[in-house]
């Protein structure tokens, strides 16, 4: 049986970006929404990986793999490559669970509980 940590998904780790990239169609290139998301994906604190770290860009110093995942999300979004976004989502989620989830989960849960109306932790 999988533990809770092993069964975590991008929806648990980065709920805002999961909703943007996987629950809706990607915005049209160069639309206002596309530009906003593009520039947020370029910012370490606001991108998919930055959200997982509680909007903290410190991962740039501590984990080069996370830095690579962040750039790949931005690049694949720009290319509108759904298959590569999905592959990067899978690889990042596996990496997060193996290397980072325990240390950051409590902060993430508090932020998620406060901001979204879905069950994100055992307290909800």
Secondary structure as GFF3:
##gff-version 3
##sequence-region A 1 124
A	DSSP	alpha_helix	10	13	.	.	.	ID=ss1
A	DSSP	alpha_helix	15	22	.	.	.	ID=ss2
A	DSSP	alpha_helix	32	42	.	.	.	ID=ss3
A	DSSP	alpha_helix	48	52	.	.	.	ID=ss4
A	DSSP	alpha_helix	59	62	.	.	.	ID=ss5
A	DSSP	alpha_helix	64	79	.	.	.	ID=ss6
A	DSSP	alpha_helix	82	99	.	.	.	ID=ss7
A	DSSP	alpha_helix	101	115	.	.	.	ID=ss8
###
